[in-house]
Amino acid sequence: MIQITPQMRLLVAIEPVDFRRGIDGLAQVCRAVLSADPMDGTMFVFRSRSGNAIRLLVYDGQGFWLATKRLSRGRFPHWPTGTRMHALAAHQLQVLLMGGDPMSARGVAEWRPLPRAA
């Protein structure tokens, strides 16, 4: 089962991809276009050209998972902008998958260690 945890690195491909591509084709997009290793545990998020479907690609140490969500009506209205890819937090991906705006999703700030007192 695919689990989306706060510790996961999540990268969204800004440009849409051809959904006729399977695991190997999307892994090639990760390498060639996003300059990222598809086998390092990062979850990659892709959008179809029509904007009505999203695919998730992730390697779990044994093999690849490929999941697709296709809307029965409409398109995903919010998609991150930028150059090639955009990093998201786990809660932002959940909002994106439900059709919301991931950039307006607020979560608890990430924990950071306190500086040592001198």
MDTraj code that builds the backbone (N, CA, C; nanometers):
import mdtraj as md
import numpy as np

residues = "MET ILE GLN ILE THR PRO GLN MET ARG LEU LEU VAL ALA ILE GLU PRO VAL ASP PHE ARG ARG GLY ILE ASP GLY LEU ALA GLN VAL CYS ARG ALA VAL LEU SER ALA ASP PRO MET ASP GLY THR MET PHE VAL PHE ARG SER ARG SER GLY ASN ALA ILE ARG LEU LEU VAL TYR ASP GLY GLN GLY PHE TRP LEU ALA THR LYS ARG LEU SER ARG GLY ARG PHE PRO HIS TRP PRO THR GLY THR ARG MET HIS ALA LEU ALA ALA HIS GLN LEU GLN VAL LEU LEU MET GLY GLY ASP PRO MET SER ALA ARG GLY VAL ALA GLU TRP ARG PRO LEU PRO ARG ALA ALA".split()
xyz = np.array([
    [0.0833, -0.1169, 0.0000],
    [0.0000, 0.0000, 0.0000],
    [0.0883, 0.1240, 0.0000],
    [0.0432, 0.2266, -0.0685],
    [0.1159, 0.3533, -0.0707],
    [0.0732, 0.4342, 0.0507],
    [0.1711, 0.4792, 0.1269],
    [0.1440, 0.5666, 0.2396],
    [0.2158, 0.6981, 0.2158],
    [0.1456, 0.8058, 0.2366],
    [0.2048, 0.9386, 0.2229],
    [0.2309, 0.9887, 0.3637],
    [0.3586, 0.9978, 0.3974],
    [0.3969, 1.0390, 0.5323],
    [0.4619, 1.1771, 0.5285],
    [0.4607, 1.2481, 0.6403],
    [0.5221, 1.3811, 0.6435],
    [0.6715, 1.3796, 0.6116],
    [0.7375, 1.2644, 0.6306],
    [0.8814, 1.2572, 0.6058],
    [0.9146, 1.2389, 0.4570],
    [0.8165, 1.2053, 0.3764],
    [0.8421, 1.1777, 0.2348],
    [0.8753, 1.3052, 0.1585],
    [0.9617, 1.2884, 0.0618],
    [0.9916, 1.3969, -0.0311],
    [0.8917, 1.3840, -0.1454],
    [0.8169, 1.4899, -0.1722],
    [0.7139, 1.4898, -0.2754],
    [0.7472, 1.5957, -0.3791],
    [0.7601, 1.5543, -0.5046],
    [0.7902, 1.6477, -0.6122],
    [0.6801, 1.6436, -0.7165],
    [0.6311, 1.7605, -0.7552],
    [0.5267, 1.7732, -0.8560],
    [0.5912, 1.8219, -0.9846],
    [0.5691, 1.7479, -1.0926],
    [0.6148, 1.7912, -1.2242],
    [0.5199, 1.9003, -1.2727],
    [0.5726, 2.0154, -1.3069],
    [0.4896, 2.1290, -1.3459],
    [0.4235, 2.1057, -1.4809],
    [0.4997, 2.0606, -1.5775],
    [0.4469, 2.0382, -1.7121],
    [0.3689, 1.9071, -1.7172],
    [0.2582, 1.9042, -1.7914],
    [0.1827, 1.7780, -1.8044],
    [0.2627, 1.6740, -1.8820],
    [0.2310, 1.5473, -1.8591],
    [0.2978, 1.4372, -1.9291],
    [0.1948, 1.3541, -2.0044],
    [0.2433, 1.2792, -2.1004],
    [0.1606, 1.1879, -2.1779],
    [0.1291, 1.0668, -2.0906],
    [0.0017, 1.0455, -2.0600],
    [-0.0362, 0.9366, -1.9698],
    [-0.0332, 0.8007, -2.0379],
    [0.0064, 0.7941, -2.1634],
    [0.0304, 0.6632, -2.2243],
    [0.1608, 0.6048, -2.1716],
    [0.2414, 0.6883, -2.1086],
    [0.3658, 0.6408, -2.0475],
    [0.3325, 0.5566, -1.9248],
    [0.4064, 0.4508, -1.9080],
    [0.3921, 0.3668, -1.7905],
    [0.4996, 0.3996, -1.6889],
    [0.5327, 0.3015, -1.6076],
    [0.6328, 0.3213, -1.5029],
    [0.7671, 0.3604, -1.5626],
    [0.8127, 0.2866, -1.6630],
    [0.9442, 0.3148, -1.7211],
    [0.9494, 0.4519, -1.7871],
    [0.8421, 0.4895, -1.8558],
    [0.8378, 0.6207, -1.9209],
    [0.8373, 0.7351, -1.8212],
    [0.7623, 0.7199, -1.7122],
    [0.7598, 0.8248, -1.6104],
    [0.8919, 0.8303, -1.5330],
    [0.9546, 0.7142, -1.5120],
    [1.0869, 0.7126, -1.4486],
    [1.1877, 0.7863, -1.5362],
    [1.1746, 0.7733, -1.6666],
    [1.2631, 0.8452, -1.7591],
    [1.2387, 0.9957, -1.7504],
    [1.1132, 1.0378, -1.7347],
    [1.0829, 1.1805, -1.7157],
    [1.1494, 1.2302, -1.5880],
    [1.1463, 1.1494, -1.4826],
    [1.2124, 1.1879, -1.3571],
    [1.3602, 1.2142, -1.3797],
    [1.4241, 1.1238, -1.4530],
    [1.5682, 1.1374, -1.4770],
    [1.5999, 1.2527, -1.5716],
    [1.5351, 1.2538, -1.6884],
    [1.5718, 1.3470, -1.7955],
    [1.5187, 1.4885, -1.7732],
    [1.3955, 1.5015, -1.7311],
    [1.3329, 1.6331, -1.7202],
    [1.3496, 1.6925, -1.5804],
    [1.3267, 1.6117, -1.4779],
    [1.3312, 1.6616, -1.3410],
    [1.4694, 1.6489, -1.2767],
    [1.5620, 1.5799, -1.3427],
    [1.6971, 1.5568, -1.2897],
    [1.6926, 1.4963, -1.1504],
    [1.6061, 1.3964, -1.1327],
    [1.5891, 1.3313, -1.0026],
    [1.5951, 1.1800, -1.0211],
    [1.6370, 1.1108, -0.9179],
    [1.6464, 0.9656, -0.9208],
    [1.5110, 0.9065, -0.8804],
    [1.4438, 0.8349, -0.9707],
    [1.3129, 0.7799, -0.9368],
    [1.3182, 0.6663, -0.8347],
    [1.4380, 0.6186, -0.8017],
    [1.4509, 0.5061, -0.7087],
    [1.4991, 0.5477, -0.5705],
    [1.4917, 0.6774, -0.5400],
    [1.5403, 0.7216, -0.4082],
    [1.4296, 0.7372, -0.3043],
    [1.3079, 0.6940, -0.3351],
    [1.1982, 0.7007, -0.2392],
    [1.1125, 0.8249, -0.2510],
    [1.1489, 0.9153, -0.3399],
    [1.0684, 1.0351, -0.3632],
    [0.9379, 0.9965, -0.4318],
    [0.8283, 1.0597, -0.3927],
    [0.7022, 1.0406, -0.4637],
    [0.6899, 1.1509, -0.5674],
    [0.6713, 1.1110, -0.6923],
    [0.6578, 1.2048, -0.8025],
    [0.5114, 1.2141, -0.8412],
    [0.4662, 1.3363, -0.8671],
    [0.3268, 1.3620, -0.9015],
    [0.3236, 1.4222, -1.0413],
    [0.2417, 1.3623, -1.1279],
    [0.2302, 1.4070, -1.2666],
    [0.0847, 1.4387, -1.2980],
    [0.0628, 1.5301, -1.3917],
    [-0.0711, 1.5680, -1.4365],
    [-0.0845, 1.5346, -1.5841],
    [-0.2035, 1.4923, -1.6241],
    [-0.2292, 1.4637, -1.7648],
    [-0.2423, 1.5946, -1.8432],
    [-0.2294, 1.5838, -1.9734],
    [-0.2420, 1.7029, -2.0582],
    [-0.3799, 1.7660, -2.0466],
    [-0.4826, 1.6839, -2.0310],
    [-0.6191, 1.7357, -2.0199],
    [-0.6472, 1.7933, -1.8814],
    [-0.5630, 1.7624, -1.7833],
    [-0.5795, 1.8168, -1.6495],
    [-0.6842, 1.7472, -1.5652],
    [-0.7367, 1.6349, -1.6140],
    [-0.8401, 1.5652, -1.5363],
    [-0.7868, 1.4424, -1.4637],
    [-0.6555, 1.4183, -1.4703],
    [-0.5971, 1.3013, -1.4047],
    [-0.4613, 1.3350, -1.3459],
    [-0.4300, 1.2641, -1.2374],
    [-0.3015, 1.2771, -1.1688],
    [-0.2450, 1.1377, -1.1513],
    [-0.1137, 1.1247, -1.1680],
    [-0.0448, 0.9984, -1.1422],
    [0.0626, 1.0196, -1.0375],
    [0.0759, 0.9193, -0.9499],
    [0.1803, 0.9171, -0.8474],
    [0.2744, 0.8026, -0.8784],
    [0.4030, 0.8290, -0.8764],
    [0.5046, 0.7265, -0.8978],
    [0.5981, 0.7281, -0.7787],
    [0.6193, 0.6108, -0.7181],
    [0.7108, 0.6027, -0.6039],
    [0.7745, 0.4641, -0.6014],
    [0.9006, 0.4600, -0.5630],
    [0.9738, 0.3354, -0.5467],
    [0.9812, 0.3051, -0.3977],
    [0.9412, 0.1830, -0.3573],
    [0.9352, 0.1501, -0.2147],
    [1.0493, 0.0607, -0.1668],
    [1.1512, 0.0412, -0.2484],
    [1.2636, -0.0438, -0.2099],
    [1.2567, -0.1811, -0.2744],
    [1.1375, -0.2240, -0.3143],
    [1.1202, -0.3524, -0.3821],
    [1.0747, -0.3341, -0.5259],
    [1.0035, -0.2289, -0.5511],
    [0.9494, -0.2038, -0.6843],
    [0.8757, -0.0716, -0.6871],
    [0.8225, -0.0398, -0.8037],
    [0.7512, 0.0857, -0.8229],
    [0.6023, 0.0695, -0.7972],
    [0.5426, 0.1743, -0.7435],
    [0.3980, 0.1891, -0.7334],
    [0.3585, 0.2973, -0.8321],
    [0.2519, 0.2739, -0.9051],
    [0.1967, 0.3746, -0.9954],
    [0.0477, 0.3832, -0.9662],
    [0.0039, 0.4987, -0.9221],
    [-0.1372, 0.5190, -0.8888],
    [-0.1919, 0.6316, -0.9757],
    [-0.3165, 0.6175, -1.0172],
    [-0.3824, 0.7180, -1.1007],
    [-0.5142, 0.7589, -1.0370],
    [-0.5405, 0.8878, -1.0372],
    [-0.6723, 0.9384, -1.0000],
    [-0.7228, 1.0189, -1.1187],
    [-0.8379, 0.9766, -1.1729],
    [-0.8991, 1.0474, -1.2840],
    [-1.0360, 1.0961, -1.2392],
    [-1.0593, 1.2247, -1.2573],
    [-1.1868, 1.2830, -1.2189],
    [-1.2948, 1.2423, -1.3185],
    [-1.4135, 1.2165, -1.2700],
    [-1.5240, 1.1823, -1.3597],
    [-1.5805, 1.3069, -1.4269],
    [-1.5638, 1.4220, -1.3624],
    [-1.6057, 1.5490, -1.4220],
    [-1.5063, 1.6568, -1.3849],
    [-1.4821, 1.7453, -1.4779],
    [-1.3976, 1.8608, -1.4501],
    [-1.2484, 1.8307, -1.4549],
    [-1.1721, 1.9276, -1.4086],
    [-1.0261, 1.9204, -1.4071],
    [-0.9761, 1.9575, -1.2691],
    [-0.8520, 1.9253, -1.2436],
    [-0.7891, 1.9703, -1.1201],
    [-0.7626, 2.1204, -1.1373],
    [-0.8309, 2.2052, -1.0594],
    [-0.8244, 2.3490, -1.0838],
    [-0.6949, 2.4158, -1.0387],
    [-0.6255, 2.3559, -0.9464],
    [-0.5041, 2.4189, -0.8924],
    [-0.3849, 2.3288, -0.9212],
    [-0.2827, 2.3877, -0.9804],
    [-0.1604, 2.3143, -1.0063],
    [-0.0442, 2.4068, -0.9778],
    [0.0565, 2.3593, -0.9068],
    [0.1719, 2.4447, -0.8757],
    [0.2371, 2.4995, -1.0026],
    [0.2954, 2.6148, -0.9902],
    [0.3663, 2.6766, -1.1021],
    [0.5146, 2.6832, -1.0700],
    [0.5923, 2.7061, -1.1709],
    [0.7358, 2.7145, -1.1532],
    [0.8064, 2.6729, -1.2802],
    [0.9276, 2.6260, -1.2661],
    [1.0054, 2.5892, -1.3841],
    [0.9825, 2.4441, -1.4229],
    [1.0410, 2.3500, -1.3511],
    [1.0266, 2.2086, -1.3861],
    [0.9489, 2.1301, -1.2830],
    [0.9766, 2.1588, -1.1547],
    [0.9116, 2.0822, -1.0490],
    [0.8906, 2.1704, -0.9267],
    [0.8035, 2.1221, -0.8399],
    [0.7702, 2.1956, -0.7183],
    [0.7599, 2.0944, -0.6046],
    [0.8210, 2.1249, -0.4913],
    [0.8125, 2.0366, -0.3753],
    [0.6866, 2.0678, -0.2958],
    [0.6222, 1.9631, -0.2455],
    [0.5030, 1.9777, -0.1626],
    [0.5233, 1.9028, -0.0319],
    [0.4501, 1.9441, 0.0702],
    [0.4422, 1.8692, 0.1953],
    [0.3290, 1.7679, 0.1818],
    [0.3277, 1.6684, 0.2687],
    [0.2276, 1.5616, 0.2610],
    [0.0856, 1.6163, 0.2688],
    [0.0615, 1.7112, 0.3589],
    [-0.0742, 1.7653, 0.3706],
    [-0.1137, 1.8444, 0.2462],
    [-0.0173, 1.9062, 0.1784],
    [-0.0471, 1.9792, 0.0557],
    [-0.0842, 1.8834, -0.0576],
    [-0.0188, 1.7679, -0.0627],
    [-0.0543, 1.6693, -0.1651],
    [-0.1966, 1.6191, -0.1432],
    [-0.2343, 1.5961, -0.0186],
    [-0.3706, 1.5522, 0.0109],
    [-0.4723, 1.6546, -0.0391],
    [-0.4444, 1.7813, -0.0182],
    [-0.5338, 1.8873, -0.0648],
    [-0.5388, 1.8884, -0.2171],
    [-0.4233, 1.8757, -0.2825],
    [-0.4179, 1.8732, -0.4287],
    [-0.4999, 1.7580, -0.4846],
    [-0.4875, 1.6398, -0.4247],
    [-0.5612, 1.5228, -0.4720],
    [-0.7122, 1.5391, -0.4566],
    [-0.7551, 1.6234, -0.3642],
    [-0.8984, 1.6489, -0.3445],
    [-0.9475, 1.7681, -0.4268],
    [-0.8598, 1.8239, -0.5098],
    [-0.8995, 1.9339, -0.5971],
    [-0.8825, 2.0715, -0.5370],
    [-0.8178, 2.0803, -0.4225],
    [-0.7980, 2.2091, -0.3572],
    [-0.6665, 2.2737, -0.3969],
    [-0.6443, 2.3913, -0.3443],
    [-0.5227, 2.4669, -0.3709],
    [-0.4172, 2.4298, -0.2667],
    [-0.3133, 2.3567, -0.3067],
    [-0.2131, 2.3139, -0.2085],
    [-0.1328, 2.4287, -0.1496],
    [-0.1233, 2.5400, -0.2216],
    [-0.0447, 2.6516, -0.1713],
    [-0.1162, 2.7249, -0.0579],
    [-0.2485, 2.7119, -0.0504],
    [-0.3212, 2.7777, 0.0579],
    [-0.3422, 2.6850, 0.1777],
    [-0.3011, 2.5593, 0.1649],
    [-0.3163, 2.4628, 0.2751],
    [-0.2152, 2.4964, 0.3845],
    [-0.2643, 2.5105, 0.5041],
    [-0.1778, 2.5428, 0.6168],
    [-0.1610, 2.4192, 0.7041],
    [-0.0417, 2.3992, 0.7488],
    [-0.0122, 2.2887, 0.8385],
    [0.0730, 2.3386, 0.9533],
    [0.0973, 2.2521, 1.0456],
    [0.1837, 2.2856, 1.1575],
    [0.3267, 2.2996, 1.1053],
    [0.3983, 2.3970, 1.1561],
    [0.5361, 2.4185, 1.1138],
    [0.6205, 2.2952, 1.1454],
    [0.7155, 2.2670, 1.0579],
    [0.8043, 2.1532, 1.0808],
    [0.8874, 2.1773, 1.2061],
    [0.9138, 2.0693, 1.2777],
    [0.9934, 2.0784, 1.3995],
    [1.1384, 2.1047, 1.3634],
    [1.1986, 2.1920, 1.4359],
    [1.3410, 2.2217, 1.4219],
    [1.4041, 2.2160, 1.5597],
    [1.5245, 2.1614, 1.5711],
    [1.5898, 2.1588, 1.7025],
    [1.6222, 2.3003, 1.7485],
    [1.6147, 2.3198, 1.8779],
    [1.6478, 2.4502, 1.9355],
    [1.7994, 2.4672, 1.9346],
    [1.8443, 2.5898, 1.9123],
    [1.9891, 2.6135, 1.9186],
    [2.0382, 2.5939, 2.0612],
    [2.1600, 2.5461, 2.0726],
    [2.2187, 2.5246, 2.2041],
    [2.2524, 2.6574, 2.2692],
    [2.2251, 2.6639, 2.3978],
    [2.2595, 2.7849, 2.4729],
    [2.4107, 2.7894, 2.4935],
    [2.4639, 2.9068, 2.4820],
    [2.6096, 2.9217, 2.4987],
    [2.6493, 2.9341, 2.6419],
])
top = md.Topology()
chain = top.add_chain()
for i, resn in enumerate(residues, 1):
    res = top.add_residue(resn, chain, resSeq=i)
    for name in ("N", "CA", "C"):
        top.add_atom(name, md.element.get_by_symbol(name[0]), res)
traj = md.Trajectory(xyz[None], top)
